[in-house]
Amino acid sequence: MADSPSDTKADEPSEDVESPEDKARKLKRESLSRALAESRIDEAVLKLADELGNAQDAKCEDKLIAAEVKIAAKQSPLQLLVEAGKLDVHCDRAFFLLGKLLKAKNPAKAKALFERSVKLAPSNAEYVRELDDLLVSKGASALERLPYLETLSEVHRTEWLTERLARLYLATNNYIKAINKLQLLTTQNPNCMQRWGLLAYAYQQNGHLKAAAESYKKILTADPDSHHAISLIRVLMLLKDYEKALEQCAIWKAKHQDHSEANIVVDLLEIQINARQYAGVKSAEEKQLILKNIFHLLWNVISEKPPYSLAYKLAGDALLKASVFNAGFIKSLEINPSWDVTCRVSAARQASFYYLAALKINHNSVLSWYDLAIALLRQFKLENNKEFAEKSALCLKTAIGMSKNSAEKSKLWTVLFEALRYSGSSDAVQHHCLCRALQLNKKNAAALVRLAIFYFVHNKPQSHQCFERALTFDPYNSPAWCAWAEHARQNNAFYEAESLTRQALTFKPNSLAVRLFCIYTIYNIHNGKPFDMLTGIQDFPSILAVRDIVDPGDLTLVHLGVLADLHGYYEEAVELLEAAQNTVADIHLKRVKIKLGLNIGPQPPKGLGKLFKWSEMPIEMLNYELQTNKVNIKLRFSLKCLILANLPGRLRLFDDRRRGEAQREVRDALQETLHASDCRGKHRLPKAPARQLRARAS
C-alpha cells in the first residue's frame, strides 16, 4: 500500500535543519576561506581542499573553494572547475575561474566563459574587467567592449572604469560623454597630465578650441618640454591666433635644436600658419616676406626627406602661389637654387613635381589627385601645351571616381570643365560638367560663374541670373565681378560695369579688373565726367600689388600707372609707366612728370601745354586761374591737384595725410563745379552703385 502524501512529507528532512555532513562541509569551507584570506596555503590546507573537493557528495561550492585553493597554490584545478560548472550551470564564479585558467591556452574559449559569467553577474567588476582585458588583447573594437563597461558603470563608479569609458567614448567619437568622464577624472586627480591631454583632445575634436588651448597650457605649465606644445600650436592655428602660434613655434625651436621628427612637424605647422596669413594680406611686401619664410622652412623640411605627403603638398602649394608673380618677384623670394625656380613656368613645373611626390605617398587621396590636376592646368596656361590639359582631365576623372562626398565631387566636376575646355572638348560635354557640378551642390559659386560665362559666350539670356546667384553664394569672388562687368558692358550698361569692376578691385585686385576699371574711368572722363575720389578706389596701395603679377612691358602697367596718377600716387605712377616700356605710356609719363616738377624737355607734348604752363606758375597765379572760371571742367581737377601739391616754385608728392586732405578738397571743388548752374544736368554725379544695382534688379 502506497504511503499517503502527508506521510511522505513527514518523513522528508526539513530544509532549515542541516545534516551533520553539511555542517562538516561548511566548517571545512570556512576554514579554507580563512586560509585564502590570510594567504596561508600549506600542506594541511591543500589536503583539506582535496578531501572537500573530491568527496563523493561534494557540492558546487565545495569544489569551487577547493579549486581556488589550488589556484593559490599554483596547481591546476581544471577538473574541479569543470565538475563545479556541471553541478550548477548558474555558478558564475566557476565559469569565471575556468576562463582565467584557459585564457593563455585558448583565448576564444576563455572569452566565451567570461561572457557567460558576466551575463550571470553583470554588476561584478572583477568579471567585467577580466573580460575587457581579454578583449583588448584580442584587438576587439570599442563598440564591442562598450556595452559591458556601460552596464557595469550603472552600479560601480571606480576610477579605472571611468578612464576606460572615457577612452572608448573618444574612440567612438562620442566627445560629449568623453568630456564628462574626463572632467570627473581630472577633478579626482588634477596632477595626472595624461588625463588633461585626453581632455584637451576631446575639447578640440568637439570644437571647444579655447578650452582645449587652456588645457594644453596647463600641461605645458607642469611640463614645458611636453610634446603637447605641438597640439597647442595646432589649436592656436585653428583659433586664427597666428601670432601666439608662431610664438609657440619659436619657443619649441629654441628648446629643441636637433633634427627630430617633432621639429619637422613644428616646421610644417609654421608653414601652414604662414600660408593662412598669406591669404589675408594684400601688400606685396608682406606677401614677399611670408613666401620667403615659407620657402626657407620648406627647404629645411624637404632636405630631411620626410615620409609625409603633407610636406610635398605644402611645397607644391607655395610654388603654385609663386607662379602667379613675375620673374623679378620670384627671384626676390630667394628659393634654394637646387629647385631651379626662376620664372612662372619653372615654378609651375616644380609644383607639379612635388604634387606628384605627394600622390605617390598617398595615392588614395582625392585631394592629391586634385592638386596635381590644378598644377597641370597651370602649366597649360603658361606653356599652352594641350597635353597638360588632357593629363589634368585624367587626374580629375580618377578623383571623381574615388570621391564619396557630393560637395567635393561638385568641385572636381567644375575643374574638369576647365580641363576639358582647354583640351578642346565639345560644348555639350563642357555644359554637362557644369550641370553635374550644380546637381551635386547648388551653392557651388565657381560652377555658377563658369556657367554664366558659358551662357554669355553663347548669347543665352540665363547668364545674368547665374551671375547673380554666384555672387549671392560667394560675394568675394573677384573674377565673377569682372565677368559680370563685361556682361554689363556688352549690354551698354557702362556705369554698372564700372561699379562691378570697382567691387572686383575692392575684394581681390587682379590685372583684368585694373584694365577694365581704367578703361571705364577714361571713358567717363572723355564723356565729360571728371574723375571723382568718391567713385575711386579707397585703398589704392592694395591695387599697386598687381604690378608684381604682370611682366615688364605688359599693357596692364600702363592702366595701373594712369590710375595711380588719378589717385595722386605720382611717384608710383612714374615707376609703373617707365616699367611699361610702351609708346602708349609716353604721354601719361610726361604728364605725371610735369605734376612732379621733373624735366621733360623744353617743349611739352601735344595736349599738355596748359598743364606745362601751370607747372611754371607760382601758387598765387594758380589760384587766380581757378577762381576766374576760365578753366573747363576737364582741366579743373588737374589744376586743383597742382595747387594742393605745390611747394614754392616746384611740385612734390604729398604724404598720406596731405593726400587725404587733397582728396577731400578736390571732391568739394568738383561738387561745387558740377552743381553750378552752367553745368547742371550735363555733368550730374551718378547714383550710388548699390542703388543702381537694386534699381536694375527690380
C-alpha positions in Angstrom: 0.0 0.0 0.0 1.4 3.4 -1.0 2.2 6.0 1.5 -0.1 9.0 1.7 1.3 12.4 0.7 1.2 13.6 4.3 3.3 10.7 5.4 5.8 11.3 2.7 6.2 15.0 3.7 6.6 14.0 7.3 9.4 11.6 6.5 11.4 14.3 4.5 14.0 16.3 6.4 13.3 20.0 6.9 15.2 22.5 4.7 16.1 24.6 7.8 17.8 21.6 9.6 21.4 20.9 8.4 22.7 17.4 8.5 26.0 16.6 10.2 27.7 16.1 6.8 26.5 19.6 5.7 27.8 21.2 8.9 31.2 19.5 8.4 31.5 20.7 4.8 30.5 24.2 5.9 33.2 24.2 8.6 35.8 23.0 6.0 34.8 25.7 3.5 35.1 28.4 6.2 38.5 27.1 7.2 39.6 27.2 3.5 38.2 30.7 3.1 40.2 31.9 6.1 43.3 30.4 4.7 42.8 32.1 1.4 42.1 35.4 3.1 45.3 35.1 5.2 47.3 33.7 2.1 48.2 30.7 4.3 48.4 27.8 1.9 50.3 24.9 3.4 50.1 21.1 3.1 47.3 20.8 5.6 45.2 23.3 3.7 45.8 21.5 0.4 44.9 18.2 2.0 41.7 19.6 3.4 40.9 21.1 -0.1 41.5 17.7 -1.7 39.2 16.0 0.8 36.5 18.6 0.3 36.6 18.8 -3.5 37.0 15.0 -4.2 34.3 13.9 -1.8 31.5 11.9 -3.5 28.8 14.1 -2.0 30.7 17.3 -2.7 28.6 20.2 -3.9 29.4 23.0 -6.4 30.6 25.4 -3.7 32.8 22.7 -2.2 34.6 22.1 -5.5 34.8 25.9 -6.1 36.6 26.7 -2.8 38.9 23.8 -3.3 39.7 25.0 -6.9 40.5 28.5 -5.5 42.9 27.0 -3.0 44.7 25.0 -5.8 44.9 28.2 -7.9 46.5 30.0 -4.9 48.9 27.1 -4.6 49.7 27.3 -8.4 48.2 23.9 -9.1 45.7 23.1 -11.9 42.1 23.0 -10.7 40.7 22.3 -14.1 38.8 19.1 -13.2 37.3 20.6 -10.1 36.0 23.7 -12.0 34.5 21.6 -14.8 32.7 19.4 -12.2 31.5 22.6 -10.4 30.1 24.0 -13.6 28.3 20.8 -14.3 26.8 20.7 -10.8 25.5 24.3 -11.0 25.1 25.8 -14.5 24.3 29.2 -12.9 27.5 29.3 -10.9 29.2 32.5 -12.4 32.3 32.0 -10.3 33.1 28.6 -11.7 32.9 29.9 -15.3 35.0 32.9 -14.5 37.8 30.9 -12.8 37.7 28.4 -15.7 38.1 31.3 -18.2 41.1 32.6 -16.3 42.6 29.2 -16.4 42.1 28.8 -20.2 42.9 32.5 -21.1 46.5 31.8 -22.1 45.9 28.4 -23.9 42.5 29.0 -25.5 41.5 32.7 -25.6 38.4 32.0 -27.7 37.0 29.5 -25.1 38.1 31.9 -22.3 36.2 34.7 -23.9 33.0 32.6 -24.1 33.4 31.6 -20.4 33.9 35.2 -19.4 30.9 36.4 -21.3 28.8 33.7 -19.6 30.0 34.7 -16.2 29.3 38.4 -17.0 25.9 37.5 -18.3 25.1 35.7 -15.0 26.6 38.6 -12.9 26.7 41.8 -15.0 27.5 44.0 -12.0 30.6 42.1 -10.9 33.5 44.5 -11.6 36.1 41.7 -11.5 34.4 39.7 -14.2 33.9 42.7 -16.5 37.4 43.9 -16.1 38.9 40.5 -16.9 36.7 40.2 -20.0 37.6 43.7 -21.1 41.3 42.9 -20.7 40.9 39.8 -22.8 39.0 41.8 -25.5 41.8 44.4 -25.5 44.4 41.7 -26.0 42.4 40.3 -28.9 42.1 43.7 -30.5 38.4 44.0 -30.2 36.6 47.1 -31.3 35.5 49.8 -29.0 31.8 49.1 -29.9 32.3 45.5 -28.8 33.8 46.5 -25.4 31.5 49.4 -24.6 28.2 47.6 -23.6 29.9 45.6 -20.8 31.5 48.6 -19.3 28.4 50.8 -19.6 26.3 48.2 -17.8 28.9 48.0 -15.0 29.0 51.8 -14.7 25.4 51.9 -13.7 26.4 50.2 -10.4 30.1 51.0 -10.0 31.9 54.3 -10.3 35.5 53.2 -10.0 38.4 55.2 -11.4 39.6 52.5 -13.8 36.1 52.1 -15.2 35.7 55.8 -15.7 39.0 56.1 -17.6 38.3 53.1 -19.8 34.9 54.5 -20.7 36.4 57.9 -21.5 38.9 56.3 -23.9 36.2 54.3 -25.5 34.0 57.3 -26.0 36.9 59.1 -27.6 37.4 56.1 -29.9 33.8 56.1 -30.9 33.7 59.9 -31.4 31.3 60.4 -28.6 33.1 63.5 -27.4 30.5 64.9 -25.1 30.4 61.8 -22.9 34.2 61.6 -23.0 34.5 65.2 -21.8 32.1 64.4 -18.9 34.2 61.4 -17.8 37.5 63.1 -18.2 36.3 66.2 -16.3 35.5 63.8 -13.4 38.9 62.2 -13.7 40.8 65.5 -13.7 38.9 66.6 -10.7 39.8 63.4 -8.8 43.4 63.6 -9.8 44.4 67.1 -11.2 48.1 66.1 -11.3 47.7 63.5 -14.0 48.8 65.3 -17.2 47.9 62.3 -19.4 44.2 62.8 -18.5 44.5 66.6 -19.1 45.9 65.7 -22.6 42.9 63.4 -23.3 40.5 66.1 -22.1 42.2 68.8 -24.3 42.0 66.4 -27.3 38.2 65.8 -26.6 37.7 69.6 -26.4 39.5 70.1 -29.6 37.5 67.4 -31.5 34.2 68.7 -30.1 35.0 72.3 -31.3 35.7 73.8 -27.9 39.1 75.3 -29.0 39.5 77.8 -26.3 39.0 75.2 -23.6 41.4 72.9 -25.4 44.1 75.6 -25.5 43.7 76.2 -21.8 44.1 72.5 -21.1 47.2 72.3 -23.2 48.6 75.4 -21.4 48.1 73.7 -18.1 50.1 70.7 -19.3 52.9 72.9 -20.5 53.0 74.7 -17.2 53.7 71.4 -15.4 55.9 70.1 -18.2 57.4 72.8 -20.5 59.1 70.1 -22.7 55.9 68.2 -23.3 55.0 67.3 -26.9 51.6 68.7 -26.2 53.1 72.0 -27.3 52.6 70.8 -30.9 49.0 70.2 -30.2 48.7 73.7 -28.7 50.2 75.2 -31.8 47.6 73.4 -33.9 44.7 74.6 -31.7 46.0 78.2 -31.8 46.2 78.0 -35.6 42.5 76.8 -35.7 41.6 79.7 -33.4 43.4 82.1 -36.0 45.6 83.4 -33.3 48.6 83.2 -35.6 50.9 85.4 -33.6 50.7 83.2 -30.5 51.0 80.1 -32.6 54.2 81.4 -34.2 55.5 82.4 -30.7 55.0 78.8 -29.6 56.8 77.5 -32.7 59.8 79.8 -31.8 59.8 78.6 -28.2 59.8 74.9 -29.3 62.7 75.5 -31.8 64.7 77.3 -29.1 64.5 74.3 -26.8 64.9 71.6 -29.5 67.8 72.2 -31.9 68.0 68.7 -33.2 66.6 67.4 -36.5 63.9 65.3 -34.8 60.6 64.2 -36.3 58.8 66.6 -33.9 60.8 69.5 -35.3 59.7 68.6 -38.8 56.1 68.6 -37.6 56.5 72.1 -36.0 58.0 73.4 -39.3 55.1 72.0 -41.2 52.7 73.7 -38.8 54.6 77.0 -39.1 54.3 76.7 -42.9 50.6 76.2 -42.7 50.2 79.2 -40.4 52.2 81.4 -42.8 50.1 80.1 -45.7 46.9 81.2 -43.8 48.5 84.6 -43.1 49.4 84.9 -46.8 45.7 84.5 -47.7 44.8 87.5 -45.6 47.3 90.1 -46.7 47.2 92.4 -49.6 50.5 94.2 -49.5 53.1 92.8 -51.9 55.9 93.4 -49.4 54.1 91.3 -46.8 53.4 88.5 -49.3 57.1 88.6 -50.3 58.2 88.2 -46.6 55.7 85.4 -45.9 56.6 83.4 -49.1 60.3 83.8 -48.4 59.9 82.4 -44.9 57.7 79.5 -46.3 60.4 78.5 -48.8 63.1 78.7 -46.2 61.1 76.3 -43.9 60.2 74.0 -46.8 63.9 73.6 -47.7 64.6 72.6 -44.1 61.8 70.1 -44.1 62.3 68.5 -47.6 66.0 68.2 -47.2 65.2 65.6 -44.5 63.1 63.6 -47.0 60.2 63.1 -44.6 57.6 60.3 -45.3 54.7 62.8 -45.0 52.7 63.7 -48.1 51.8 67.0 -46.4 55.3 68.3 -46.7 55.3 67.8 -50.5 51.8 69.2 -50.8 52.8 72.4 -49.0 55.8 72.7 -51.3 53.5 72.4 -54.3 51.1 75.0 -52.8 53.9 77.5 -52.2 55.3 77.1 -55.7 51.8 77.4 -57.2 51.4 80.7 -55.3 54.8 81.9 -56.6 53.9 81.0 -60.2 51.4 83.9 -60.2 54.2 86.5 -59.9 56.7 87.8 -62.4 60.3 86.7 -62.6 61.6 89.6 -60.6 59.3 88.9 -57.6 60.2 85.1 -57.8 63.9 86.0 -57.7 63.3 88.1 -54.5 61.9 85.0 -52.7 65.4 83.5 -52.6 64.3 80.0 -53.4 67.0 77.4 -53.0 69.0 77.2 -56.3 68.7 73.4 -56.3 65.0 73.7 -57.1 65.8 75.7 -60.3 62.9 78.1 -59.9 63.5 81.3 -61.8 60.2 82.1 -63.5 56.5 81.3 -63.6 57.0 78.2 -65.9 59.7 76.6 -63.7 57.6 77.3 -60.6 54.6 75.5 -62.1 56.7 72.6 -63.2 58.3 72.2 -59.8 54.8 72.4 -58.2 53.7 69.5 -60.4 56.7 67.5 -59.4 56.0 67.9 -55.6 52.3 67.2 -56.0 53.3 64.0 -57.8 55.6 63.1 -54.9 52.7 63.6 -52.5 50.5 61.5 -54.7 53.0 58.6 -54.7 52.9 58.6 -50.9 49.2 58.9 -50.6 47.8 57.6 -53.9 44.3 57.0 -52.5 43.8 60.7 -51.6 41.3 62.6 -53.7 43.0 65.9 -52.7 46.3 64.7 -54.0 44.8 64.0 -57.4 43.0 67.3 -57.4 46.2 69.2 -56.5 48.1 67.6 -59.4 45.3 68.4 -61.8 45.4 72.1 -60.8 49.2 72.3 -61.2 48.9 70.7 -64.7 46.2 73.3 -65.6 48.5 76.0 -64.5 51.3 74.6 -66.7 48.9 74.6 -69.7 48.0 78.3 -69.1 51.7 79.1 -69.1 53.1 76.8 -71.8 49.9 76.4 -73.9 50.5 72.7 -74.3 47.3 70.8 -74.7 48.9 67.6 -73.3 48.8 69.2 -69.8 45.1 69.8 -70.0 44.5 66.2 -71.1 46.5 64.8 -68.2 44.7 67.1 -65.8 41.4 65.8 -67.1 42.5 62.2 -66.4 43.6 63.1 -62.9 40.2 64.7 -62.2 38.3 61.7 -63.6 40.3 59.5 -61.2 39.5 61.7 -58.3 35.8 61.8 -59.2 35.7 58.0 -59.2 37.3 57.9 -55.7 35.3 60.7 -54.0 32.2 59.9 -52.0 31.4 63.5 -50.9 28.9 65.4 -53.0 30.4 68.8 -52.4 33.9 67.5 -53.2 32.6 65.9 -56.3 30.9 69.1 -57.4 34.3 70.9 -57.1 36.0 68.3 -59.1 33.4 68.5 -61.9 33.9 72.3 -62.0 37.6 71.9 -62.5 37.1 69.1 -65.0 35.0 71.6 -67.1 38.2 73.8 -67.3 40.4 70.9 -68.3 38.0 69.7 -71.0 37.6 73.3 -72.3 41.3 73.7 -72.7 41.7 70.3 -74.3 39.1 71.1 -76.9 36.1 69.1 -75.9 32.7 69.8 -77.3 30.3 72.4 -75.8 27.9 69.7 -74.9 30.5 67.9 -72.8 31.5 71.1 -71.1 27.9 72.0 -70.3 27.3 68.5 -68.9 30.3 69.0 -66.5 28.8 72.3 -65.1 25.3 70.9 -64.8 26.6 67.8 -63.0 28.6 70.1 -60.6 25.4 72.1 -59.8 23.3 68.9 -59.4 25.7 67.8 -56.6 26.0 71.3 -55.0 23.5 74.0 -55.9 25.6 76.6 -54.0 28.8 76.0 -56.0 29.7 79.6 -56.9 32.6 78.6 -59.1 30.4 76.4 -61.2 27.7 79.1 -61.4 30.3 81.7 -62.6 31.6 79.4 -65.3 28.1 78.5 -66.4 27.2 82.2 -66.6 30.3 82.8 -68.8 29.4 79.8 -70.9 25.9 81.2 -71.4 27.3 84.7 -72.1 29.7 83.4 -74.7 26.8 81.5 -76.4 24.4 84.6 -76.2 22.0 83.0 -73.8 19.8 85.1 -71.5 20.4 82.9 -68.4 23.9 84.3 -67.9 22.6 87.3 -65.9 20.7 85.1 -63.4 23.7 82.8 -63.0 26.0 85.8 -62.2 23.6 87.0 -59.5 23.3 83.5 -57.9 27.1 83.0 -57.9 27.7 86.3 -56.2 25.0 85.6 -53.7 26.8 82.5 -52.6 30.3 84.0 -52.9 30.3 87.8 -52.9 34.2 87.9 -52.6 34.7 86.2 -56.0 36.7 88.9 -57.9 36.8 87.1 -61.3 33.0 86.8 -61.1 32.6 90.5 -60.6 34.9 91.1 -63.6 32.9 88.7 -65.8 29.6 90.3 -64.8 31.1 93.8 -65.5 32.0 92.6 -69.0 28.4 91.3 -69.4 27.0 94.7 -68.4 29.4 96.5 -70.8 28.2 94.3 -73.7 24.6 95.4 -72.8 25.7 99.1 -72.8 25.3 99.5 -69.1 28.7 101.3 -68.7 28.1 102.8 -65.2 27.0 99.4 -63.9 30.1 97.8 -65.4 32.3 100.4 -63.7 30.6 99.7 -60.3 31.0 96.0 -60.7 34.7 96.3 -61.6 35.3 98.5 -58.6 33.8 95.7 -56.5 36.3 93.3 -58.0 39.2 95.6 -57.2 37.9 96.0 -53.6 37.7 92.3 -52.9 40.8 91.0 -54.7 42.7 93.1 -57.2 43.8 91.4 -60.5 45.1 92.6 -63.8 41.8 92.2 -65.6 40.0 94.3 -63.1 42.6 97.0 -63.3 42.4 97.2 -67.1 38.6 97.3 -67.1 38.4 99.9 -64.4 40.9 102.1 -66.1 39.1 101.8 -69.4 35.7 102.8 -67.8 37.3 105.7 -65.9 38.9 107.1 -69.1 35.7 106.6 -70.9 33.8 108.7 -68.3 36.5 111.5 -68.5 36.2 111.7 -72.3 32.5 111.9 -72.0 32.7 115.0 -69.7 32.6 113.3 -66.3 35.6 114.3 -64.3 37.3 111.7 -62.1 35.8 111.8 -58.6 37.5 110.5 -55.5 34.2 109.3 -54.2 33.9 106.8 -57.1 37.6 106.0 -57.0 39.4 103.2 -55.1 39.7 104.0 -51.4 42.5 101.5 -50.7 44.7 102.2 -53.7 48.0 100.8 -52.2 46.5 97.3 -52.3 45.8 97.8 -56.0 49.5 98.6 -56.6 50.3 94.9 -55.7 49.1 94.0 -59.2 52.4 95.2 -60.6 54.1 92.1 -59.1 51.9 89.7 -61.1 52.5 91.2 -64.5 55.6 91.1 -66.6 57.6 94.3 -67.6 56.2 95.7 -70.8 52.7 94.5 -70.1 49.9 96.9 -71.0 48.4 96.4 -67.6 51.2 98.6 -66.2 50.0 101.5 -68.3 46.5 101.1 -67.0 47.8 100.9 -63.4 50.0 103.9 -63.9 47.1 106.0 -65.2 45.0 105.0 -62.1 48.0 105.8 -59.8 48.1 109.3 -61.5 44.4 109.9 -61.0 44.6 108.8 -57.3 47.6 111.1 -56.5 50.3 108.4 -56.3 52.6 110.2 -58.8 56.0 108.6 -57.9 54.4 105.1 -58.2 52.8 106.2 -61.5 56.2 107.2 -62.9 57.7 103.8 -61.9 54.8 101.9 -63.5 54.8 103.9 -66.7 58.5 103.6 -67.1 58.3 99.8 -66.5 55.6 99.5 -69.2 58.2 100.2 -71.9 55.4 101.2 -74.3 54.9 104.2 -76.5 51.3 104.4 -75.3 52.7 105.3 -71.8 54.9 108.2 -73.0 52.3 110.9 -72.8 51.0 109.7 -69.5 54.5 109.5 -68.2 55.2 113.1 -69.2 52.0 114.4 -67.7 52.9 112.8 -64.3 56.5 114.2 -64.5 55.1 117.7 -65.1 53.0 117.3 -61.9 56.1 116.2 -60.0 58.2 119.0 -61.5 60.6 116.7 -63.3 62.3 117.7 -66.5 60.6 116.6 -69.7 62.4 118.9 -72.2 61.8 122.4 -73.4 58.7 121.6 -75.4 55.7 120.0 -73.9 53.9 117.2 -75.9 50.7 117.9 -77.6 47.8 118.2 -75.2 49.9 119.0 -72.2 50.6 122.7 -72.9 48.2 124.1 -70.3 49.5 121.7 -67.6 53.1 122.6 -68.5 52.3 126.3 -68.3 50.7 125.9 -64.9 53.6 124.0 -63.5 55.8 127.1 -64.1 53.4 129.4 -62.3 53.6 130.4 -58.7 50.8 129.2 -56.4 49.1 132.7 -56.4 48.6 132.6 -60.1 47.3 129.1 -60.0 44.6 130.2 -57.5 43.7 133.1 -59.7 43.3 130.8 -62.8 41.0 128.6 -60.7 38.9 131.5 -59.4 38.4 133.2 -62.8 36.4 130.2 -64.0 38.3 130.3 -67.3 39.2 126.7 -67.0 36.9 124.0 -68.3 35.7 121.1 -66.2 38.2 118.6 -67.6 41.2 120.7 -66.5 39.9 121.9 -63.2 40.8 118.6 -61.5 44.4 118.8 -62.7 44.7 122.4 -61.7 43.3 121.8 -58.2 45.8 118.9 -57.8 48.7 121.2 -58.8 47.6 123.8 -56.3 47.4 121.3 -53.5 50.6 119.6 -54.4 52.6 122.8 -54.9 55.6 123.9 -52.9 57.3 127.3 -53.6 58.4 127.0 -57.2 58.1 123.2 -57.6 55.7 120.2 -57.1 56.2 117.2 -54.9 54.3 114.0 -53.9 52.4 114.8 -50.7 52.2 112.2 -47.9 49.2 110.1 -47.0 47.8 112.7 -44.5 48.0 115.5 -47.0 46.8 113.3 -49.8 43.6 112.7 -47.8 43.1 116.4 -47.3 43.8 117.0 -51.0 41.2 114.4 -52.0 38.6 116.0 -49.8 39.3 119.4 -51.2 39.3 118.2 -54.7 36.0 116.4 -54.1 34.4 119.5 -52.7 35.7 121.6 -55.5 34.3 119.2 -58.1 31.0 119.1 -56.3 30.7 122.8 -56.4 31.7 122.9 -60.1 29.4 120.1 -61.2 26.4 121.6 -59.4 27.0 125.1 -60.9 24.2 126.5 -63.0 26.1 126.3 -66.2 26.8 122.5 -65.7 23.5 121.4 -64.2 22.0 118.4 -66.0 25.0 117.8 -68.2 27.6 116.5 -65.7 25.4 115.3 -62.8 27.0 112.9 -60.3 25.9 109.3 -60.9 23.8 107.4 -58.5 25.4 105.2 -55.8 26.3 101.8 -57.2 24.1 99.9 -54.7 21.0 102.0 -55.7 21.8 101.4 -59.4 22.1 97.7 -58.9 18.9 97.5 -56.9 17.0 99.5 -59.5 18.3 97.3 -62.3 17.4 94.1 -60.4 13.9 95.3 -59.7 
